[in-house]
Amino acid sequence: MKVIDTVAMGDSVAHVAISPDGTKALAVKPVVNKVAFLRIDGSKVVYEKYDMPTGIFPYNVDIVPSGQIALVANNGGGGNPDGNIDTVSVIDLAQNPPRVIDHVVVGDAPEGFAISPKGDLALAILVAGNSRKNAWFARKTGSAVALKIDGKQVTKVGEIEVGGLAEGVAFSPDGAYAYVGNFIDSDISILKINGTQVIDTGKKIKLPGHPASLRGVPK
């Protein structure tokens, strides 16, 4: 591998997602609370300086397998939990130009985020107050918020407790399971996916260190 080009974005970028057809990309700009849209033509990437406003401190982005919409997890509080409610923004990628069409309330400080390979479910992982022991909003555990995806409509359908300072999340290639990395506990929670229902299996994978990020790939 080698670098063939550099695209100036004007602001710091936290995460990038590329559409399944490889023609477009979204780059998250947390400091300015925006997501940038980029066009891709083969190996050429063009940034036309078109940014979409999201919630506060967007941090993670993912695109559904159909490429119709993208979801952006807004971490809020300058990247830290603060006890206040935060959102996931819905971007309509089928429109030209793409645009934010909805904001879904999920909870305090969603950081880890992933969409199932099946495209019908997303998980937003709430850091909540796990890292702020003496704060009024402190909590011992994080949680995984389940978001049902039906076309361009996204709704919160459940929330399940996971481990301490949960950050990373990834789905299995077939979408039957999800794995959540618990930083403080140094383990991974295993969740069973049944449609849009998320069930804690009670099983965990112990790790030799603290998991801070997870990624999964479809089959």
N, C-alpha and C positions, 0 to 999 in steps of 0.2 A: 504494500500500500504506500501511496505517496500523496502529498498535498498538491492539488492541481489548481486551486483558486482559494481566495479568501473574500468573504462578503462582509462588508462593514455594516453593522446593525445600529450603531449610534448609541446603544445602551447595553448594559450587561445582560446576558442571556442565561437562563437557568436550565431550560430543557427544549428539545426540538422533536417534533413528530412529523413523519413523512406519510403522505396519503398512500393507500394500498396500490394505486395505479402509478405512483412515482412522479406525478405531475405537479404536486404542490407540497408545501411544508408550512408548519406553524412554529414560530420561535417565541418562547415566553420571556417577557421582559418584566421581572418582578418589581424592580425599583420604580418604574414609571406606570405600573399597573396596566400593562397592555400586552397584546399578543400580535406579533408581526406576521404578515402573510408573504410567502415567497413562492415564485413560480419556478418550476424545474423543467428543463428541456435537455434530456440526455445528461451530460455532465455539466451543463451550464445552469447556474442558480442565479435568479434575478430577484432583488429586493426593490420593490417600487415605492418603498416608504409608506406603505399602507398598514396602519396599526389599528387594532380593535380594542376598545376599552373593556376591561374585565372587572372583577372584584379587586379587593385589596391584596397586593403581593401574590400574584399568580405564580405558581411554582412548578406544577406538573401539567402535561397535556397528553392526550391520547386521542386517536381517531378510530371510529368504528370500522369494521371490516368492509362495509359497503362504501365507505368514503363520504357518506352523506353529511355526517355531523362530526364535530370534535368536541371534547369536553375538557375544560380547564379547571383544575383545583386551585382555588384562591386561598392561600395559607393565612392571610390576614396578619395583623400585628407586627408588621416588619419581619415576618418569618418566624415569629414566636407565638405560642399560645398566650391568650390574654383574657380568657373567660367569655369572650364575645362570639356571637354566631358568625360563621363564614359560609361561603357558597361555592358551588361549582357552576361555571358559565357554559352555556350551550352555544356552539358556533355552527351556523348553517353553511356548510361548504359547497352545497349545490347551487347557491346563489352567486352571482357575479356583480360586484365583489362579494366575498363571504362576509357574514355579519353575526353579531351576537343576538340570539333570539330569545334567550331565557336565562334566568339565574335560579338555581335550585339550592335551597337552604340545607346544609348538611350538619353543621356543628362547629366546634372550636378547633381551628388549625388543621385542616386537611393537608397532609403532606404527601404521603404515598398515594399513588393513583394508578389504576389499570382498568382496561376494558376487556371483557371476556372475548376469546376467539370466536364465540358464537354471536357476539354483537348485541346480546339482549340484556346484558348486566354489566355494571361497573362497580368497582369498590373504591371508596374514598376512605383513607386511613386517617383517623383523627389523632393527632399527637396529644391534643387536649392539654391538661396541666401536668403531665408526667414529669417534665423537666423543671418545674417550678415548685419545689417541695413546700415552701412556706407561704405560697400565694393562696388567696381565698378560693381560687378555682382549681387548686391542686387535686390531682387524681392519681391513684396508683396504677391504673391501667389505661390503655388506649382503646379505641373501638374501630370496627370496620362498618362503614355505612354502605348499605346496598342501594344502588340506583337502577331502577328498571328502565330499559331503553326500548321504546316502541316507536319506530320511525324517527321522527324528530322530537318526540315528546319524552322527557326524562322526569321521573318521579322517584322520590325516596320511598322505599318499601320496607326498610328494616335497618336495625343496628345491632351489632353483636360485639360483646366485650372480647378483647384480645389481651396481649401482654403489655408490659411496661415500656413506655416510649416507643410505641409501634410506628415504624416509618415506611419500610419497603413493602411492596405487595406484587405478586405475580400469579397468573393463572397457569394451570397445567395446559399443555397443547390442545387437549380435547375439551377444555373448559369445565371439567368435572370437579376440579379442586382449585382452591386458591391458597396461597401461602403468604403469611404475614410475618415480617421480621420484627422481633421485639428487641430493641437495642439494649435496654437495661437488663432484661432477663437472659440475654445471649441465647435466644432460641427462636424457632419458627413455629407459629401456630398453623395447624392444618385445618382448613375449612372445606366442608363438603358443599357442592353447589347442586341444588335440585331445582331446575328452572331458574326462577329469580329468588328462590329461598336459599339463605345461607345458614349452614348448620355447623357448629363447632364440634369437631370429632373428638375433642378432648386430648388428642395426641399432639405432641410437640417434638421437634427435631432440635436436639441440643447442639450448640455451636461452640467452637473454641474461642470465639471472640464476639464482638458486638456487630450485628448486622445493621447497616445504615441504608442499604439500597438493594432492590431486587429487580430483575428483568426476566421476562419469559418470552418465548417465541412460539407462534402457531406451528402446526405440523407442516 
